[in-house]
Amino acid sequence: MSFDQIAWLPLCAGVTGVGLVLSFLLMRRRGVVAGLRGVAWSLLPLAAFLTGALPTLWQIGTAIGGFFAGVVFNPMVWAGVAVTGLSLVLFLVTGVLRGRRTAASAEPRTPAAGTAAAPGGSVTAGGGATQPLPQRKAAPAQKPAPARKPAADDDFSDIEDILKRRGIG
């Protein structure tokens, strides 16, 4: 049914009238504020007709309805939804893998395979140039681990062991 085939004035006036009656009943049951809000909603169909906005609203409604009808009944659209889902899953998986790789690369590394350690603490790159390595302090001598502490201090014992191994504290 096209926009021109409908008698819009009686339809909008009827919807407004029914809305006003329901707003009156709502006002008696829930109070003046609820009733006035109902009156505001009830006047919108008549306002849309009088301002000439009704044809535009009709076109918007039919466009939205056509879009959703096309989505529901079109297998190509469902294939697109499936590909979008696959893409999102791949983004999530690669994000997790990137996080693991970043955590693994934070660990100290030995010199790369293409470089050779030269005497005196320098590394020779493939071109033969020597670059001094940063000098590390010698780690303190490892002491035997003390006997286990009581259960109350057990929460921090792991942290203390790590700090001792790193030469801190």
Buried (B, 14 or more C-beta within 10 A) or exposed (E): EEEEEEEBEEEBEEBBEEBBEBBBEBBEEEEEEBBEBBBEEBBBBBEBBEEEEBEEEBEEEEEEEEEEEEEEEEEEEEEEEEEEEEEEEEEEEEEEEEEEEEEEEEEEEEEEEEEEEEEEEEBBEEEEEEEEEEEEEEEEEEEEEEEEEEEEEEEEBEEBEEEBEEEEE
